[in-house]
Amino acid sequence: MTPILILSGGLIVLITVVEGLNFRRTRRITFLTAVHALIAVGYCLPPFLIALLPDTSWATGPRGAVDPNPWGIRLYLLDLADHLGLPEGAYITTGIILIGAYGALLAGYSATRALPVRAFSSEGIPTGLLAFSGAALGAIALVAMTVYTSQYTGIRELIDMGIHVRTGNFPAKWGYLQVLSQVAFPAFLILIGAAIRMPGRMRLVVLLLAAAVWYAGFLRVIHVGGRLELCAFLITPLLAAVFLMRSKTAAILIMLCVAVVGVFIANLPHTFSRDPFGIGAAMIHQMGTDLINHILFIIADFGFPHIAAAHTLTVVPDPIAFRHFIDVPLGLAYMLPNFSGVETLPPMILSLHVKLLPWIPVDLFSFGYYSLGTLGVLITFAAFGALLALFDGWLTESTGWLGQALRAAWLFYLPFRLLYADPYAVLQSGFGLITGTTLVATLVLWTAWRRRGV
């Protein structure tokens, strides 16, 4: 394990230096900052856990036999590594390619940051138009969620059946409607942005509508949303408020609260929906007595890319042939409604991947390698770096509530594509945010065009 530990440690040092320079320049949490943290957690720290934790009291994690993983009762990263038994050479090769991929990411980021990207501002959008757009989007979400939930006897059954819907063990009707109801989240952010501008009674009306839309979105999240989506749904408004605060003390206090909530949600078991109050109370007690163990659990839980990437090197081009990036247009095609009930499209890479690694998503490294080997990894990371730079230029310096709310929401979504990179899964999980952001961007462009026309 010594060579991979050296490679991983070296990359952590490099990331630390680059992020130090980045923060010195921006004095902000950027999209690159978030990706740096996820590269460290997903690819660099896992080798140290695998090398140091076995045969220690930390190896069982906070759950152990109470909530076993598919391969054993320890931290699943340790059990998965033992189960696969990959050759050390696969990990070393992955580490070398990853360093080159990080260089490609920085090259794509630096080249794109040099472009003149205008910071987002919604101040020119008329308040009435902003409120109407949020209300229209919210109405779509409310109708979609109302029709979808009508197949369940009540909220209790809606929550209980969520885990079965996510795993495909329950043939829920109108599944496309629960995907459509994702627009509740951006509708809520837009309505709050409109309410902030409004006086007295109109503000109250818009806030009540925002609350109804938020509730519809929350029902969908606790039904089929994962822990990451739940975390983003609850924390985004708080994070946006922190970004707008002038008091550093208040911002730090809220960020500490956000961190505690994030750690709590990240440690929730997949069966949380079966008894949310009982499991939640037990989790609060456990975290109070054994916080370090829960932090280790999070690192191990998000450390799957280290193993998945090395595994990819052993299964390409046989039994999985190079995909040549066909999954990008396939992901778009899979998003279109299928009314025939017969699937005629080729399988996405995720469906092939999970046959070999159940429960494990396709990370960005694996997606690139499945597509075109080492060259595919470099291309994918360079494109990802360019996308991060565009969003840093557009949202990090944005003004007003709506700009910072979108920044917070995209900070939860875009950097995590490093860990969850299957194109169809990317589009499906981000449908609401992408739709809402596109709507707001269109309004900004339209109002700018009207002003120029006048």
Salt bridges, closest charged atoms under 4 A:
GLU19 OE1 - HIS36 ND1 2.81
ASP67 OD2 - ARG63 NH1 3.04
ASP79 OD1 - ARG74 NE 2.90
ASP82 OD2 - ARG74 NH2 2.47
ASP160 OD1 - ARG156 NH2 2.89
GLU229 OE2 - ARG220 NH2 1.86
ASP301 OD2 - ARG227 NH2 2.67
ASP327 OD1 - ARG323 NH2 2.70
GLU397 OE2 - ARG28 NE 3.41
